[in-house]
Amino acid sequence: MSRIAILGGGSWGTGLSVVLAHSRRKHEIRMWVREPSIAQSIQEKRQNDVYLPGIQIPACILASNDVGEVLRDAQIVIGAVPSEHTRAVFLQAVPHLSPEAAAVSATKGLEPATHLRMSEVIEQVFSLHFIPRIAVLSGPSFALEAARGDPTAVVLASQDRALTAFLQEEFAGPTFRLYTNDDVLGVELAGAMKNVMAIAAGACQGLGLGANSLAALITRGLAEMTRLTVALGGKPETIGGLAGLGDLVLTCHGSLSRNRHVGFELGRGRSLPEILGEMKMVAEGVGTSEALLALARERSIELPITEQVYSILHLGNSPRDAIRAIMERPLRRE
């Protein structure tokens, strides 16, 4: 029986705890929840009413605000906190970890200040103490649907094939299928970039545009994702798989997408502070666009959709003007 610690009691951290409680292997699962009141509510009511209402949390899952209690003797540690908090949370966690513990990042974003991927952040934190074993979990996976038992397929990426094989067996369940991949960079970049594309897709829909516009956005967004990934050393086939195309289609179409929601409301004319002020959960694409553009400029890569999303989010450009700017770019071959 593996001891699994989940850092983060938001929708995905909670959803993963439920999914793993129903996996083929038996686990001891503990979840660190930042807010003591939510941890207490989960323990007493077996529901996370704030971040994943309506989902029954199995009694075998311990929720606690005490990071030391959650991490005690943990063999697998899953990070499911927003990208901007990942470094701080793992710095808090590392004194309680065994050098043999495997870390799994389930966060789809880049660290705002450094533009690092989450696996790079975790490696920096862990390498001060021991040689880390790190994997990444990504792919098309709304927390609510995965937790209620809808068939879900995701990707486990690591350069340590023995680790991905171990985690694949530990996490797999009757409704949760995992594929392995060694392209960590590609999987993480795909997870970050698709959030930005989802904001653009939501803006199109908020403006009342139809299927033509959304199809063009998704297709050209995929090309943009591939261009940057390959330039940074990732594999194009990763972008054509679950972590890329699969997650892009999900988050651009799905009503549960937080990033799509932000774009939709922007398309309707609302301000970003107003939209974010009403949201309980983080829309990673809002902070990721700037980091992606910085990475692209270092290699002279054009990201026209990402540039326009950034202009809407941070420069006050209107969604309609952003679409016009994309459509009026110089004509070229596909």
Backbone as numpy.savetxt, mean C-alpha at the origin, in Angstrom:
# Nx Ny Nz CAx CAy CAz Cx Cy Cz
3.57 -23.64 15.04 2.73 -22.44 15.04 3.61 -21.19 15.04
3.44 -20.35 14.02 4.23 -19.12 13.93 3.58 -18.01 14.74
4.43 -17.17 15.33 3.95 -16.00 16.06 4.08 -14.78 15.13
2.95 -14.19 14.79 2.92 -13.08 13.84 2.51 -11.81 14.56
3.29 -10.75 14.37 2.97 -9.43 14.91 2.64 -8.50 13.75
1.53 -7.80 13.87 1.12 -6.83 12.85 1.21 -5.44 13.46
2.02 -4.60 12.86 2.17 -3.22 13.33 1.23 -2.33 12.53
0.14 -1.93 13.16 -0.85 -1.10 12.50 -2.23 -1.69 12.64
-3.13 -0.92 13.23 -4.51 -1.38 13.43 -5.50 -0.62 12.57
-5.03 -0.15 11.40 -5.94 0.47 10.44 -6.71 -0.58 9.68
-7.26 -0.21 8.53 -8.09 -1.15 7.78 -7.27 -2.34 7.28
-6.06 -2.09 6.72 -5.30 -3.19 6.15 -4.65 -4.05 7.24
-4.15 -3.42 8.29 -3.60 -4.21 9.38 -4.66 -5.10 10.00
-5.85 -4.56 10.21 -6.94 -5.34 10.77 -7.39 -6.41 9.79
-7.51 -6.04 8.51 -7.92 -7.01 7.50 -6.95 -8.17 7.39
-5.66 -7.87 7.42 -4.65 -8.93 7.35 -4.73 -9.85 8.56
-5.00 -9.29 9.73 -5.10 -10.15 10.92 -6.22 -11.16 10.75
-7.34 -10.73 10.17 -8.47 -11.63 9.95 -8.13 -12.68 8.89
-7.51 -12.22 7.80 -7.12 -13.15 6.73 -6.18 -14.23 7.25
-5.17 -13.81 8.01 -4.17 -14.76 8.49 -4.73 -15.68 9.57
-5.74 -15.21 10.28 -6.38 -16.08 11.26 -7.10 -17.24 10.60
-7.43 -17.08 9.30 -8.13 -18.13 8.56 -7.22 -18.85 7.56
-5.91 -18.64 7.67 -4.98 -19.30 6.76 -4.89 -20.78 7.10
-4.23 -21.53 6.22 -4.15 -22.99 6.40 -3.30 -23.36 7.61
-2.32 -22.53 7.92 -1.47 -22.77 9.08 -2.05 -22.07 10.31
-1.84 -22.63 11.47 -2.29 -22.01 12.72 -1.25 -20.98 13.16
-1.73 -19.83 13.63 -0.82 -18.77 14.05 -1.25 -18.19 15.39
-0.28 -17.61 16.05 -0.55 -16.73 17.19 -0.39 -15.32 16.66
-1.48 -14.56 16.61 -1.48 -13.26 15.95 -1.71 -12.14 16.98
-0.82 -11.17 16.94 -0.95 -9.99 17.80 -0.88 -8.75 16.93
-1.69 -7.77 17.23 -1.76 -6.55 16.42 -1.53 -5.32 17.30
-0.52 -4.53 16.91 -0.26 -3.28 17.63 -1.17 -2.19 17.05
-1.91 -1.54 17.92 -2.85 -0.49 17.53 -2.43 0.79 18.23
-2.21 1.84 17.47 -1.70 3.08 18.05 -2.65 3.68 19.07
-3.95 3.66 18.78 -4.92 4.28 19.68 -5.36 3.27 20.74
-5.09 3.53 22.02 -5.48 2.59 23.08 -6.97 2.29 23.10
-7.80 3.28 22.78 -9.25 3.06 22.81 -9.69 2.06 21.75
-9.04 2.09 20.59 -9.40 1.15 19.53 -8.94 -0.25 19.90
-7.73 -0.34 20.47 -7.24 -1.66 20.91 -8.19 -2.26 21.94
-8.62 -1.45 22.88 -9.55 -1.94 23.91 -10.89 -2.35 23.30
-11.37 -1.56 22.35 -12.65 -1.87 21.70 -12.57 -3.20 20.94
-11.43 -3.43 20.26 -11.27 -4.69 19.54 -11.28 -5.86 20.51
-10.59 -5.71 21.62 -10.53 -6.79 22.60 -11.91 -7.09 23.20
-12.69 -6.05 23.40 -13.98 -6.24 24.07 -15.11 -6.58 23.11
-15.12 -5.94 21.94 -16.24 -6.11 21.00 -15.89 -7.00 19.81
-14.61 -7.29 19.62 -14.12 -8.08 18.48 -14.45 -7.44 17.15
-14.44 -6.10 17.13 -14.62 -5.35 15.89 -13.78 -4.08 15.95
-13.30 -3.65 14.78 -12.62 -2.36 14.66 -13.62 -1.40 14.02
-14.42 -0.77 14.86 -15.51 0.07 14.36 -15.02 1.31 13.63
-13.79 1.72 13.87 -13.27 2.94 13.25 -12.75 2.67 11.85
-11.95 1.61 11.68 -11.26 1.40 10.41 -11.79 0.23 9.58
-12.48 -0.72 10.19 -13.01 -1.85 9.41 -14.32 -2.32 10.03
-15.32 -1.45 10.05 -16.59 -1.81 10.69 -17.29 -2.96 9.98
-17.98 -3.75 10.78 -18.78 -4.83 10.23 -18.04 -6.15 10.08
-16.73 -6.16 10.34 -15.94 -7.39 10.22 -15.66 -7.94 11.61
-16.03 -9.20 11.82 -15.78 -9.86 13.10 -14.31 -10.27 13.18
-13.64 -9.89 14.26 -12.24 -10.19 14.46 -12.13 -11.43 15.35
-11.54 -12.50 14.86 -11.48 -13.75 15.62 -10.86 -13.57 17.01
-11.30 -14.37 17.92 -10.85 -14.27 19.31 -9.38 -14.59 19.47
-8.79 -15.28 18.50 -7.37 -15.65 18.59 -6.44 -14.47 18.35
-6.97 -13.32 17.95 -6.16 -12.14 17.65 -6.11 -11.23 18.87
-4.91 -10.94 19.34 -4.73 -10.01 20.44 -4.46 -8.62 19.88
-5.19 -7.62 20.34 -4.94 -6.22 19.96 -4.43 -5.49 21.19
-3.33 -4.73 21.01 -2.72 -4.05 22.15 -2.03 -2.78 21.70
-1.94 -1.82 22.62 -1.19 -0.59 22.39 0.25 -0.72 22.87
0.59 -1.86 23.45 1.92 -2.12 24.00 2.77 -2.83 22.94
3.69 -2.11 22.32 4.47 -2.68 21.23 5.34 -3.83 21.70
5.84 -3.75 22.92 6.65 -4.84 23.45 5.86 -6.12 23.61
4.64 -6.00 24.08 3.77 -7.17 24.24 3.47 -7.80 22.89
3.20 -6.97 21.89 2.85 -7.47 20.56 4.03 -8.18 19.91
5.23 -7.66 20.11 6.41 -8.18 19.41 7.14 -9.29 20.16
6.73 -9.59 21.34 7.45 -10.59 22.13 7.48 -11.94 21.41
8.70 -12.41 21.14 8.94 -13.70 20.49 8.33 -13.80 19.07
8.08 -12.66 18.44 7.49 -12.68 17.09 8.48 -13.24 16.09
7.99 -14.11 15.22 8.81 -14.68 14.15 8.60 -13.96 12.82
7.43 -13.38 12.65 7.09 -12.61 11.46 6.49 -11.28 11.92
7.02 -10.17 11.40 6.52 -8.84 11.75 6.04 -8.16 10.48
4.76 -7.81 10.45 4.16 -7.18 9.27 3.94 -5.70 9.56
4.49 -4.85 8.71 4.29 -3.40 8.84 3.12 -2.96 7.98
2.09 -2.41 8.64 0.90 -1.95 7.92 0.50 -0.57 8.41
1.49 0.33 8.46 1.25 1.71 8.87 1.55 2.62 7.68
1.04 3.85 7.66 1.32 4.76 6.55 2.81 4.96 6.34
3.20 5.21 5.11 4.62 5.31 4.76 5.34 6.38 5.56
4.68 7.48 5.87 5.35 8.55 6.59 5.65 8.17 8.03
5.01 7.13 8.55 5.24 6.70 9.94 6.03 5.41 10.04
6.36 4.78 8.91 6.99 3.46 8.94 8.32 3.48 9.68
9.17 4.45 9.40 10.48 4.50 10.04 10.34 4.62 11.56
9.50 5.53 12.01 9.33 5.74 13.45 8.80 4.49 14.14
7.86 3.82 13.51 7.26 2.63 14.12 8.29 1.49 14.20
9.08 1.28 13.14 10.07 0.21 13.19 11.24 0.56 14.11
11.57 1.84 14.26 12.57 2.23 15.24 12.09 1.89 16.66
10.80 2.07 16.88 10.22 1.70 18.17 10.19 0.19 18.36
10.05 -0.52 17.24 9.88 -1.97 17.32 11.19 -2.73 17.46
12.26 -2.26 16.82 13.47 -3.06 16.65 14.11 -3.52 17.96
14.05 -2.76 19.07 14.65 -3.27 20.31 13.95 -4.51 20.84
12.72 -4.75 20.42 11.94 -5.88 20.91 12.03 -7.10 20.00
12.79 -7.01 18.91 12.79 -8.06 17.89 13.99 -8.99 18.01
13.76 -10.24 17.65 14.84 -11.20 17.52 15.51 -11.00 16.16
16.84 -11.20 16.07 17.52 -11.08 14.78 17.00 -12.06 13.74
16.35 -13.13 14.17 15.81 -14.12 13.25 14.44 -13.74 12.69
13.83 -12.70 13.24 12.48 -12.32 12.81 12.49 -11.83 11.36
11.47 -12.20 10.61 11.31 -11.73 9.23 10.36 -10.53 9.23
10.69 -9.52 8.45 9.86 -8.33 8.33 9.15 -8.33 6.99
7.86 -8.01 7.00 7.07 -7.95 5.78 6.43 -6.56 5.70
6.74 -5.82 4.66 6.10 -4.53 4.45 4.81 -4.70 3.67
3.72 -4.19 4.23 2.43 -4.22 3.54 1.94 -2.81 3.25
2.86 -1.86 3.20 2.55 -0.46 2.97 2.88 -0.08 1.53
1.97 0.60 0.86 2.17 0.98 -0.55 2.43 2.48 -0.65
3.69 2.83 -0.57 4.05 4.24 -0.65 5.55 4.42 -0.56
6.01 5.66 -0.64 7.41 6.02 -0.50 7.55 6.95 0.70
8.69 6.88 1.37 8.92 7.79 2.50 9.05 9.22 1.96
8.20 10.15 2.40 8.18 11.49 1.81 9.53 12.21 1.84
10.24 12.16 2.95 11.46 12.96 3.09 12.62 12.39 2.29
12.71 11.06 2.18 13.88 10.44 1.55 13.59 9.83 0.19
12.31 9.64 -0.16 11.86 8.99 -1.40 12.23 7.50 -1.42
12.54 6.94 -0.26 12.89 5.53 -0.17 11.64 4.65 -0.18
11.81 3.44 -0.72 10.76 2.43 -0.62 10.73 1.87 0.80
9.62 1.26 1.18 9.47 0.80 2.55 10.49 -0.27 2.92
10.82 -1.16 1.99 11.83 -2.17 2.30 13.18 -1.53 2.57
13.48 -0.43 1.88 14.73 0.28 2.11 14.73 0.96 3.47
13.60 1.50 3.87 13.48 2.13 5.19 13.69 1.08 6.28
13.01 -0.05 6.15 13.13 -1.12 7.16 14.56 -1.63 7.21
15.19 -1.80 6.05 16.58 -2.28 6.02 17.51 -1.31 6.74
17.31 -0.01 6.54 18.14 0.98 7.23 17.98 0.86 8.74
16.75 0.70 9.20 16.50 0.61 10.64 17.09 -0.67 11.22
16.83 -1.79 10.57 17.25 -3.08 11.09 18.76 -3.28 11.02
19.40 -2.78 9.95 20.81 -3.07 9.72 21.72 -2.46 10.79
21.20 -1.55 11.58 21.98 -1.01 12.70 22.10 -2.03 13.82
21.27 -3.07 13.77 21.23 -4.05 14.85 21.54 -5.48 14.37
21.04 -5.85 13.18 21.27 -7.19 12.66 20.97 -7.21 11.17
21.38 -8.29 10.50 21.13 -8.43 9.07 19.66 -8.79 8.88
18.89 -7.94 8.20 17.43 -8.16 8.13 17.02 -9.15 7.05
15.89 -9.80 7.29 15.21 -10.63 6.29 13.89 -9.92 5.98
13.76 -9.42 4.74 12.65 -8.52 4.41 11.91 -9.01 3.18
10.59 -8.92 3.24 9.74 -9.21 2.08 8.70 -8.10 1.96
8.05 -8.07 0.82 7.02 -7.06 0.53 5.74 -7.77 0.12
4.63 -7.32 0.67 3.31 -7.86 0.32 2.52 -6.78 -0.40
2.07 -7.05 -1.62 1.36 -6.05 -2.40 0.39 -6.73 -3.36
-0.33 -5.90 -4.13 -1.29 -6.44 -5.08 -2.70 -5.94 -4.83
-3.65 -6.33 -5.67 -5.03 -5.82 -5.58 -5.77 -6.41 -4.39
-5.91 -5.63 -3.34 -6.43 -6.20 -2.10 -7.10 -5.14 -1.22
-8.36 -4.86 -1.46 -9.10 -4.03 -0.52 -9.27 -4.79 0.78
-9.00 -4.14 1.89 -9.03 -4.81 3.19 -10.39 -5.41 3.49
-11.46 -4.68 3.23 -12.80 -5.16 3.55 -13.11 -6.44 2.80
-12.81 -6.47 1.51 -13.13 -7.64 0.69 -12.29 -8.85 1.09
-11.00 -8.63 1.35 -10.14 -9.73 1.78 -10.61 -10.29 3.12
-10.97 -9.39 4.05 -11.37 -9.83 5.38 -12.70 -10.58 5.39
-13.59 -10.22 4.49 -14.88 -10.92 4.47 -14.84 -12.22 3.67
-13.66 -12.53 3.11 -13.48 -13.81 2.46 -13.63 -13.83 0.96
-13.65 -12.65 0.31 -13.66 -12.63 -1.16 -12.33 -13.18 -1.67
-12.33 -14.04 -2.68 -11.06 -14.55 -3.22 -10.13 -13.41 -3.62
-8.91 -13.45 -3.12 -7.94 -12.37 -3.30 -6.59 -12.97 -3.65
-5.91 -12.39 -4.66 -4.58 -12.83 -5.06 -3.60 -11.67 -4.93
-2.48 -11.92 -4.28 -1.49 -10.87 -4.03 -0.10 -11.40 -4.36
0.91 -10.53 -4.14 2.30 -10.87 -4.46 3.16 -10.73 -3.22
4.05 -11.71 -3.01 5.09 -11.64 -1.99 6.42 -11.49 -2.72
7.13 -10.41 -2.45 8.39 -10.16 -3.15 9.56 -10.09 -2.18
10.63 -10.78 -2.52 11.87 -10.71 -1.75 12.98 -11.30 -2.61
14.20 -10.86 -2.37 15.34 -11.47 -3.03 15.78 -12.74 -2.31
15.17 -13.00 -1.17 15.41 -14.22 -0.40 14.31 -15.22 -0.75
14.61 -16.13 -1.67 13.58 -17.05 -2.15 13.10 -18.01 -1.07
13.98 -18.37 -0.17 13.56 -19.24 0.93 12.55 -18.52 1.81
12.73 -17.22 1.99 11.81 -16.44 2.81 10.44 -16.35 2.15
10.40 -16.04 0.85 9.10 -15.94 0.19 8.38 -17.29 0.16
9.13 -18.36 -0.02 8.51 -19.69 0.00 7.91 -19.98 1.37
8.62 -19.62 2.42 8.13 -19.82 3.79 6.87 -19.00 4.04
6.92 -17.72 3.68 5.77 -16.83 3.93 4.57 -17.23 3.07
4.82 -17.67 1.85 3.74 -18.11 0.98 2.95 -19.24 1.64
3.64 -20.19 2.22 2.98 -21.30 2.90 2.28 -20.84 4.17
2.89 -19.92 4.90 2.32 -19.45 6.16 1.06 -18.62 5.96
1.03 -17.81 4.91 -0.06 -16.85 4.71 -1.22 -17.40 3.89
-0.98 -18.39 3.05 -2.01 -18.85 2.11 -3.23 -19.41 2.84
-4.39 -19.12 2.30 -5.64 -19.62 2.87 -6.63 -19.95 1.77
-7.80 -20.40 2.15 -8.80 -20.82 1.15 -9.26 -19.69 0.24
-9.14 -18.43 0.69 -9.54 -17.29 -0.14 -8.40 -16.30 -0.34
-7.19 -16.67 0.03 -6.05 -15.75 -0.04 -4.89 -16.48 -0.71
-4.63 -16.11 -1.96 -3.61 -16.79 -2.77 -2.43 -15.84 -2.97
-1.21 -16.36 -2.79 -0.01 -15.54 -2.91 0.92 -16.08 -3.98
1.42 -15.18 -4.82 2.43 -15.51 -5.82 3.75 -14.87 -5.38
4.86 -15.54 -5.65 6.15 -14.99 -5.25 6.82 -14.28 -6.42
7.73 -13.36 -6.07 8.41 -12.52 -7.06 9.73 -12.06 -6.43
10.78 -11.93 -7.23 12.04 -11.43 -6.68 12.31 -9.97 -7.05
11.36 -9.34 -7.73 11.53 -7.94 -8.15 10.92 -7.01 -7.09
11.64 -6.85 -6.00 11.14 -6.04 -4.89 10.92 -4.59 -5.33
11.87 -4.05 -6.06 11.76 -2.66 -6.52 10.50 -2.47 -7.37
10.29 -3.36 -8.33 9.13 -3.22 -9.20 7.81 -3.33 -8.46
7.73 -4.28 -7.53 6.50 -4.46 -6.76 6.20 -3.23 -5.91
7.23 -2.68 -5.26 7.00 -1.52 -4.40 6.69 -0.26 -5.20
7.39 -0.05 -6.32 7.09 1.12 -7.14 5.68 1.04 -7.72
5.28 -0.14 -8.15 3.93 -0.31 -8.67 2.89 0.06 -7.62
3.10 -0.40 -6.39 2.16 -0.10 -5.32 2.08 1.38 -5.01
3.20 2.09 -5.16 3.21 3.53 -4.91 2.58 4.30 -6.06
2.95 3.95 -7.30 2.49 4.71 -8.46 1.00 4.53 -8.73
0.48 3.34 -8.48 -0.93 3.11 -8.79 -1.83 4.01 -7.96
-1.37 4.42 -6.77 -2.17 5.32 -5.94 -2.32 6.70 -6.59
-1.25 7.15 -7.23 -1.30 8.44 -7.93 -2.24 8.35 -9.13
-2.16 7.24 -9.86 -3.05 7.05 -11.00 -4.52 6.98 -10.55
-4.75 6.42 -9.38 -6.12 6.34 -8.88 -6.69 7.72 -8.58
-5.85 8.64 -8.12 -6.32 10.02 -7.91 -6.73 10.62 -9.25
-5.92 10.39 -10.27 -6.27 10.90 -11.61 -7.56 10.27 -12.11
-7.72 8.96 -11.90 -8.94 8.28 -12.34 -10.15 8.82 -11.62
-10.02 9.04 -10.32 -11.13 9.60 -9.57 -11.50 10.99 -10.05
-10.49 11.80 -10.38 -10.76 13.15 -10.88 -11.54 13.10 -12.18
-11.18 12.18 -13.07 -11.92 12.03 -14.33 -13.39 11.70 -14.05
-13.61 10.80 -13.13 -14.98 10.40 -12.82 -15.73 11.50 -12.09
-15.01 12.26 -11.24 -15.64 13.38 -10.56 -16.06 14.49 -11.52
-15.34 14.60 -12.62 -15.69 15.58 -13.66 -16.82 15.09 -14.56
-17.22 13.84 -14.37 -18.30 13.30 -15.19 -17.84 12.70 -16.50
-16.54 12.46 -16.64 -16.03 11.87 -17.87 -16.34 10.38 -17.91
-16.35 9.82 -19.11 -16.82 8.45 -19.28 -15.72 7.42 -19.43
-16.12 6.28 -20.01 -15.24 5.12 -20.11 -14.04 5.36 -21.01
-14.22 6.17 -22.08 -13.09 6.48 -22.95 -11.93 7.08 -22.16
-12.26 8.06 -21.35 -11.25 8.78 -20.58 -10.57 7.87 -19.57
-11.37 7.04 -18.88 -10.80 6.15 -17.87 -9.90 5.09 -18.50
-10.32 4.56 -19.64 -9.49 3.55 -20.32 -8.16 4.15 -20.76
-8.20 5.37 -21.30 -6.96 6.03 -21.71 -6.07 6.29 -20.52
-6.66 6.74 -19.42 -5.89 7.05 -18.22 -5.20 5.81 -17.67
-5.92 4.70 -17.57 -5.33 3.47 -17.03 -4.21 2.96 -17.94
-4.44 2.99 -19.25 -3.45 2.47 -20.19 -2.18 3.32 -20.19
-2.35 4.63 -20.26 -1.17 5.50 -20.26 -0.53 5.54 -18.87
-1.33 5.37 -17.84 -0.77 5.27 -16.50 0.11 4.05 -16.35
-0.32 2.94 -16.94 0.48 1.73 -16.90 1.81 1.94 -17.63
1.77 2.65 -18.76 3.00 2.95 -19.49 3.94 3.80 -18.64
3.37 4.73 -17.92 4.16 5.62 -17.06 4.81 4.82 -15.92
4.04 3.93 -15.33 4.56 3.07 -14.26 5.70 2.20 -14.77
5.53 1.65 -15.96 6.56 0.79 -16.53 7.83 1.57 -16.83
7.67 2.76 -17.37 8.81 3.58 -17.76 9.72 3.88 -16.56
9.13 4.29 -15.46 9.94 4.62 -14.29 10.52 3.37 -13.65
9.73 2.33 -13.57 10.20 1.09 -12.95 11.42 0.53 -13.67
11.35 0.46 -15.00 12.46 -0.08 -15.78 13.69 0.82 -15.65
13.49 2.13 -15.63 14.61 3.06 -15.51 15.33 2.89 -14.17
14.59 2.49 -13.14 15.19 2.31 -11.82 15.71 0.90 -11.59
15.51 0.02 -12.55 16.05 -1.33 -12.44 15.04 -2.43 -12.21
13.76 -2.11 -12.28 12.72 -3.12 -12.11 12.39 -3.81 -13.42
11.50 -4.79 -13.34 11.15 -5.60 -14.50 9.79 -5.18 -15.07
9.69 -5.04 -16.40 8.41 -4.64 -16.99 7.30 -5.65 -16.73
7.66 -6.94 -16.66 6.62 -7.95 -16.42 5.98 -7.81 -15.04
6.70 -7.23 -14.09 6.11 -6.98 -12.77 4.95 -6.00 -12.89
5.11 -4.98 -13.73 4.06 -3.98 -13.90 2.86 -4.58 -14.63
3.08 -5.60 -15.42 1.96 -6.28 -16.09 1.27 -7.30 -15.23
1.73 -7.51 -14.00 1.16 -8.52 -13.11 0.25 -7.95 -12.04
0.07 -8.73 -10.99 -0.86 -8.35 -9.92 -0.46 -7.05 -9.23
0.83 -6.88 -8.96 1.28 -5.69 -8.24 1.11 -4.42 -9.06
1.15 -4.55 -10.40 1.01 -3.39 -11.27 -0.37 -3.26 -11.85
-0.61 -3.95 -12.95 -1.90 -3.85 -13.64 -3.07 -4.24 -12.72
-2.89 -5.34 -11.98 -3.98 -5.78 -11.11 -4.39 -4.73 -10.11
-3.42 -4.17 -9.42 -3.73 -3.16 -8.40 -4.19 -1.86 -9.03
-3.67 -1.54 -10.21 -4.07 -0.32 -10.91 -5.55 -0.39 -11.29
-5.98 -1.51 -11.86 -7.38 -1.66 -12.24 -8.28 -1.58 -11.01
-7.87 -2.26 -9.94 -8.67 -2.25 -8.72 -8.86 -0.84 -8.18
-7.76 -0.14 -8.02 -7.83 1.14 -7.32 -8.41 2.26 -8.20
-8.34 2.10 -9.52 -8.94 3.11 -10.40 -10.44 2.91 -10.56
-10.92 1.69 -10.37 -12.34 1.39 -10.53 -13.09 1.25 -9.21
-12.41 0.76 -8.18 -13.10 0.34 -6.97 -13.57 1.49 -6.09
-14.80 1.40 -5.64 -15.35 2.44 -4.78 -14.71 2.47 -3.39
-14.00 1.42 -3.00 -13.34 1.38 -1.70 -11.97 2.07 -1.72
-11.51 2.51 -2.88 -10.19 3.13 -3.00 -10.19 4.53 -2.38
-9.32 4.73 -1.40 -9.20 6.05 -0.77 -8.63 7.08 -1.74
-7.66 6.66 -2.56 -7.04 7.59 -3.51 -8.02 8.00 -4.60
-8.78 7.05 -5.09 -9.82 7.37 -6.07 -10.83 8.34 -5.47
-11.18 8.13 -4.20 -12.13 9.02 -3.53 -11.60 10.45 -3.49
-10.31 10.60 -3.17 -9.72 11.94 -3.15 -9.84 12.59 -4.51
-9.47 11.86 -5.56 -9.56 12.41 -6.91 -10.98 12.74 -7.31
-11.92 11.86 -6.95 -13.33 12.09 -7.29 -13.84 13.39 -6.68
-13.52 13.60 -5.42 -13.98 14.81 -4.74 -13.29 16.06 -5.29
-12.01 15.92 -5.67 -11.32 17.04 -6.31 -11.98 17.37 -7.64
-12.36 16.35 -8.39 -13.05 16.55 -9.65 -14.38 17.26 -9.49
-15.00 17.05 -8.35 -16.28 17.72 -8.06 -16.10 19.15 -7.59
-14.84 19.57 -7.41 -14.57 20.96 -7.07 -14.24 21.22 -5.62
-14.13 20.17 -4.80 -13.81 20.38 -3.40 -12.32 20.58 -3.20
-11.92 21.18 -2.09 -10.51 21.44 -1.82 -9.87 20.23 -1.15
-8.57 20.09 -1.33 -7.86 18.96 -0.75 -7.93 18.97 0.78
-7.68 20.09 1.47 -7.77 20.07 2.93 -9.16 19.64 3.43
-10.18 20.06 2.74 -11.54 19.68 3.13 -11.74 18.17 2.99
-11.26 17.63 1.89 -11.42 16.19 1.64 -10.66 15.37 2.67
-9.39 15.73 2.87 -8.56 14.96 3.80 -9.05 15.11 5.24
-9.63 16.26 5.56 -10.13 16.48 6.91 -11.28 15.56 7.28
-11.97 15.05 6.28 -13.10 14.15 6.53 -12.70 12.68 6.53
-11.47 12.37 6.14 -11.06 10.99 5.99 -10.39 10.47 7.26
-10.74 9.25 7.63 -10.12 8.61 8.79 -8.81 7.94 8.41
-8.71 7.50 7.16 -7.54 6.75 6.71 -6.70 7.57 5.73
-5.46 7.14 5.52 -4.51 7.87 4.70 -4.65 7.48 3.23
-4.65 8.48 2.36 -4.57 8.26 0.91 -3.11 8.46 0.51
-2.38 7.36 0.34 -0.94 7.43 0.14 -0.53 8.23 -1.09
-1.38 8.26 -2.12 -1.03 8.94 -3.35 -0.81 10.43 -3.18
-1.41 11.03 -2.16 -1.28 12.47 -1.96 0.17 12.84 -1.68
0.84 12.06 -0.85 2.23 12.36 -0.53 3.24 11.72 -1.46
2.78 10.76 -2.26 3.71 9.99 -3.09 4.07 10.69 -4.39
3.18 11.53 -4.92 3.43 12.14 -6.23 4.73 12.93 -6.26
5.02 13.68 -5.22 6.24 14.48 -5.19 7.48 13.59 -5.17
7.44 12.51 -4.39 8.58 11.60 -4.31 8.83 10.92 -5.66
7.78 10.53 -6.34 7.93 9.89 -7.65 8.52 10.85 -8.66
8.08 12.09 -8.64 8.64 13.06 -9.58 10.12 13.31 -9.32
10.51 13.30 -8.05 11.92 13.48 -7.72 12.75 12.33 -8.27
12.26 11.11 -8.13 12.97 9.95 -8.67 13.05 10.03 -10.20
11.97 10.48 -10.82 11.95 10.57 -12.28 12.90 11.64 -12.80
12.98 12.77 -12.14 13.86 13.85 -12.59 15.32 13.42 -12.51
15.66 12.60 -11.52 17.05 12.15 -11.40 17.48 11.37 -12.63
16.52 10.78 -13.34 16.84 9.95 -14.51 16.22 10.48 -15.79
15.76 11.72 -15.75 15.18 12.39 -16.93 14.04 11.58 -17.53
13.16 11.07 -16.68 12.00 10.30 -17.11 10.75 11.18 -17.06
9.95 11.15 -18.12 8.72 11.93 -18.15 7.58 11.15 -17.50
6.88 11.81 -16.56 5.70 11.24 -15.92 4.56 12.27 -16.02
3.97 12.42 -17.21 2.99 13.50 -17.40 1.76 13.39 -16.51
1.26 12.20 -16.28 0.07 12.07 -15.43 0.44 12.39 -13.99
1.55 11.85 -13.52 1.98 12.14 -12.15 2.23 13.63 -11.97
2.82 14.27 -12.97 3.06 15.72 -12.89 1.76 16.49 -12.73
0.74 16.10 -13.47 -0.52 16.83 -13.39 -1.27 16.53 -12.09
-1.15 15.30 -11.60 -1.75 15.01 -10.29 -1.07 15.86 -9.22
0.25 15.97 -9.28 0.97 16.81 -8.33 0.49 18.26 -8.44
0.29 18.73 -9.67 -0.14 20.12 -9.84 -1.52 20.36 -9.24
-2.38 19.36 -9.29 -3.71 19.49 -8.69 -3.61 19.49 -7.17
-2.81 18.55 -6.64 -2.72 18.37 -5.19 -1.98 19.51 -4.50
-0.91 19.99 -5.13 0.01 20.87 -4.39 0.20 22.25 -5.01
-0.26 22.45 -6.26 -0.07 23.75 -6.90 -1.38 24.47 -7.17
-2.48 23.87 -6.82 -3.78 24.51 -6.99 -4.34 24.45 -8.39
-3.77 23.63 -9.28 -4.30 23.49 -10.63 -5.65 22.78 -10.58
-6.52 23.08 -11.50 -7.83 22.42 -11.52 -7.73 21.11 -12.29
-8.54 20.11 -11.92 -8.51 18.84 -12.66 -8.78 19.01 -14.15
-9.69 19.91 -14.51 -10.00 20.10 -15.92 -8.81 20.68 -16.68
-8.11 21.62 -16.05 -6.91 22.18 -16.69 -5.80 21.14 -16.80
-5.71 20.26 -15.79 -4.69 19.21 -15.81 -4.93 18.25 -16.96
-6.19 17.88 -17.19 -6.51 16.98 -18.30 -6.20 17.66 -19.64
-6.52 18.93 -19.73 -6.24 19.66 -20.96 -4.73 19.69 -21.23
-3.93 19.87 -20.19 -2.48 19.90 -20.35 -1.95 18.58 -20.87
-2.52 17.48 -20.40 -2.10 16.16 -20.88 -2.50 15.96 -22.34
-3.72 16.35 -22.67 -4.22 16.14 -24.03 -3.50 17.01 -25.06
-2.96 18.15 -24.63 -2.31 19.08 -25.56 -0.80 18.88 -25.64
-0.28 17.84 -25.01 1.13 17.53 -25.13 1.46 17.20 -26.60
2.73 17.34 -27.00 3.10 17.05 -28.40 2.70 15.61 -28.78
2.22 15.44 -29.99 1.80 14.12 -30.48 3.03 13.23 -30.70
2.83 11.93 -30.48 3.98 11.01 -30.61 3.49 9.59 -30.87
4.44 8.70 -31.18 4.12 7.28 -31.34 3.84 6.65 -29.99
2.99 5.58 -30.03 2.79 4.82 -28.80 4.03 3.97 -28.53
